[in-house]
Amino acid sequence: RSLLSVFTAVEAGAADYGVVPIENSIEGGVGETYDLLLSSGLRVVGEVYVRVVHCLIGLEGAELSDIRRVYSHPQALAQCRAYITMMGFEPVSTYDTAGAVKLVKEMGDRSNAAIASERAATIYGMKVLAKGIEDYGRNYTRFLVMGREALGTPRRPKTSVIFSVPHRAGALFRALEPFAVREINLTKIESRPTRARPWQYYFFVDFEGDSRDERVREALAELASRTLFLKVLGTYESGRIEAEE
């Protein structure tokens, strides 16, 4: 029912793997996931890109004109902001998209609807009132696969790390310089507040390469010497966005 519960289940051995959203191509990073990556002992063992097609889902017998309130995860509500505004709906945040469909069904009020996938509507026996309501058609969410141990040797490796740097001029440049001089391509950089001190940040970085390769090991060793904190989250198979039909 929550991102924390996914991490907890895998850490406790109740699940072998967990899948959590890390970023959306429209709305950006999922802050809660970044915070959990920092505190968890789990490893990133894979990634998946999923095309997002949002549907407006209501009770059987409901019509579009009946809807007054729409329930969904905050990210989904944000991704459909223009549609929600145009229709004059009241947005209500819930813990996830499929859970919003379940909630709307349980409430049994035709003035309520959920934003979720068409599959969620099928699972809960609900009616799709409108399809493709996201603000931008090329909408993808990247998910990380979390596990207790790494999964073999990837063919197209990507590595994720977290680090913090001293609060002084040029510190971030110096931290990333070892990657530049070795021509290691960075594919993502995201900052999150440390929460310990105002206006200081952790940096989450993804790059192409395997943490076990000599060139990458050298870069990580230099990074460690230039940072206050470094955590390697894992090396895994780089995901792909499938060609659109």
C-alpha positions in Angstrom: 0.0 0.0 0.0 3.0 2.3 0.2 6.6 2.6 -1.2 7.9 2.0 2.3 6.0 -1.3 2.6 7.7 -2.5 -0.7 11.1 -1.9 0.8 10.1 -3.4 4.1 8.8 -6.6 2.5 11.9 -7.2 0.5 14.2 -6.4 3.4 12.3 -8.9 5.6 12.3 -11.6 3.0 8.6 -11.6 2.5 9.2 -10.7 -1.2 12.2 -11.5 -3.4 12.0 -8.3 -5.3 10.2 -5.0 -5.2 9.3 -2.5 -8.0 9.2 1.2 -7.2 8.7 4.3 -9.3 11.8 6.6 -9.4 10.9 9.2 -12.1 8.4 10.2 -14.6 9.3 11.7 -18.0 6.8 14.6 -17.4 6.8 15.3 -13.6 10.3 14.3 -12.7 11.6 12.4 -9.7 9.7 10.6 -7.0 11.1 12.1 -3.8 9.9 9.4 -1.5 11.7 6.7 -3.5 15.0 8.7 -3.4 14.7 9.1 0.3 14.1 5.3 0.8 17.1 4.5 -1.4 19.3 6.5 0.9 18.1 4.7 4.1 17.6 1.2 2.8 20.2 -1.6 2.6 18.6 -3.0 -0.6 20.3 -2.9 -4.0 19.0 -1.7 -7.3 19.0 -4.8 -9.5 17.1 -3.7 -12.5 15.0 -1.0 -14.2 11.9 -0.9 -16.3 10.3 1.9 -18.4 6.5 1.8 -18.7 4.4 3.9 -21.0 1.7 5.7 -19.0 -1.8 5.9 -20.4 -4.2 7.3 -17.8 -7.9 6.6 -17.8 -10.8 8.2 -16.0 -12.5 5.3 -14.2 -15.9 5.3 -12.6 -18.6 3.0 -11.4 -20.6 0.9 -13.8 -23.6 3.0 -14.8 -21.8 6.3 -14.2 -21.4 8.9 -17.0 -18.8 11.5 -17.5 -21.3 14.2 -16.6 -21.8 12.6 -13.1 -18.2 13.1 -12.0 -17.3 15.8 -9.4 -14.2 14.4 -7.7 -11.3 12.4 -9.0 -9.0 10.2 -6.8 -5.4 9.1 -7.6 -1.8 9.2 -6.7 -0.3 12.7 -6.6 1.9 12.0 -9.6 -1.0 10.8 -11.7 -3.1 13.8 -10.7 -0.2 16.1 -11.8 0.2 14.3 -15.1 -3.5 14.9 -15.9 -3.6 18.4 -14.5 -4.9 20.1 -17.7 -7.7 17.6 -18.1 -8.8 17.8 -14.4 -8.9 21.6 -14.7 -10.8 21.6 -17.9 -13.4 19.3 -16.5 -13.7 21.1 -13.2 -13.0 18.1 -11.1 -11.8 18.2 -7.5 -8.6 16.3 -7.2 -8.1 14.0 -4.2 -4.7 12.3 -3.4 -4.5 8.6 -2.6 -1.6 6.2 -2.0 -1.6 4.7 -5.5 -3.5 4.6 -8.7 -5.0 1.1 -8.5 -5.9 1.7 -4.9 -7.8 4.8 -6.0 -10.0 2.6 -8.3 -10.6 0.2 -5.4 -11.5 3.1 -3.1 -14.0 4.6 -5.6 -15.7 1.2 -6.0 -16.0 0.8 -2.2 -17.5 4.3 -1.8 -20.2 3.5 -4.4 -20.8 7.1 -5.3 -21.2 7.9 -9.0 -19.8 11.4 -8.6 -16.4 9.9 -7.7 -13.9 8.6 -10.3 -10.3 7.5 -10.3 -7.3 8.0 -12.5 -5.5 4.8 -13.3 -4.7 2.3 -16.0 -7.2 0.4 -18.1 -6.0 -2.8 -16.5 -7.0 -1.5 -13.0 -10.5 -0.8 -14.3 -10.7 -4.4 -15.6 -9.4 -5.9 -12.3 -12.0 -4.1 -10.2 -14.9 -4.4 -12.7 -15.1 -0.6 -13.2 -16.0 1.5 -16.2 -13.5 3.5 -18.3 -15.1 6.9 -18.9 -12.2 8.5 -20.8 -8.8 7.2 -22.0 -5.5 8.9 -22.7 -6.3 11.9 -20.4 -2.6 12.6 -19.6 -1.4 16.1 -20.5 1.4 14.7 -22.7 1.2 11.6 -24.9 4.8 10.5 -24.6 4.5 9.9 -20.9 6.8 7.2 -19.3 7.6 6.2 -15.8 10.9 4.6 -14.9 10.7 1.9 -12.2 13.6 0.4 -10.2 13.7 -3.3 -9.2 15.0 -3.6 -5.7 16.5 -6.8 -4.3 18.8 -8.1 -1.6 21.5 -9.3 -4.0 22.7 -8.3 -7.4 21.5 -10.2 -10.5 24.5 -11.6 -12.5 26.5 -9.5 -15.0 24.5 -7.1 -17.1 25.1 -6.8 -20.9 24.4 -3.1 -20.9 25.3 -2.0 -17.4 24.1 1.1 -15.6 25.2 2.0 -12.1 23.5 4.3 -9.5 25.2 6.1 -6.6 24.3 8.6 -3.9 26.8 11.1 -2.5 27.1 14.4 -0.7 29.8 17.1 -1.1 31.3 19.9 1.0 29.3 23.1 0.8 31.9 25.1 -1.2 32.5 26.4 -4.7 33.4 23.7 -7.3 32.7 20.8 -5.0 30.1 19.2 -7.3 32.4 19.8 -10.4 35.3 18.1 -8.6 33.1 15.1 -7.6 32.0 14.5 -11.2 35.3 15.2 -12.8 36.6 11.6 -12.5 33.7 10.5 -14.8 34.4 13.2 -17.4 38.1 12.4 -17.7 37.3 8.7 -18.2 34.5 9.5 -20.7 31.9 7.7 -18.5 28.5 9.0 -19.5 26.2 10.3 -16.8 22.5 9.6 -17.6 20.8 11.2 -14.6 21.6 13.6 -11.8 19.0 14.5 -9.1 19.4 16.4 -5.8 17.5 15.9 -2.6 17.8 17.9 0.7 19.9 16.2 3.4 17.3 17.3 6.0 20.1 17.5 8.5 21.1 21.0 7.5 19.1 23.5 5.4 20.2 24.0 1.7 22.6 21.1 1.7 21.9 18.2 -0.6 22.5 14.6 -1.5 23.1 13.9 -5.2 21.8 10.8 -7.0 23.7 9.9 -10.1 23.2 7.2 -12.8 25.9 6.4 -15.2 26.7 3.9 -17.9 29.2 1.3 -16.8 29.7 -1.6 -14.3 31.0 -0.8 -10.8 33.2 -3.9 -11.1 35.1 -2.6 -14.2 38.5 -1.1 -13.6 37.7 2.3 -15.2 34.6 2.6 -13.1 36.3 1.5 -10.0 38.9 4.1 -10.4 36.3 6.8 -10.9 34.4 5.7 -7.8 37.6 5.7 -5.8 38.3 9.3 -6.8 34.6 10.2 -6.1 34.9 8.7 -2.6 38.0 10.8 -1.9 36.2 14.0 -3.0 32.8 13.5 -1.2 31.6 13.5 2.4 29.4 10.4 1.8 29.2 7.8 -1.0 26.8 4.9 -1.4 26.8 2.6 -4.5 23.2 1.5 -5.0 23.9 -1.2 -7.5 24.8 -2.1 -11.1 22.1 -3.5 -13.3 20.8 -4.0 -16.8 19.9 -0.7 -18.5 16.3 -0.6 -19.4 14.9 0.4 -22.8 11.8 2.3 -24.0 10.0 0.0 -26.4 9.2 1.4 -29.8 5.7 3.0 -29.9 3.1 1.5 -32.2 
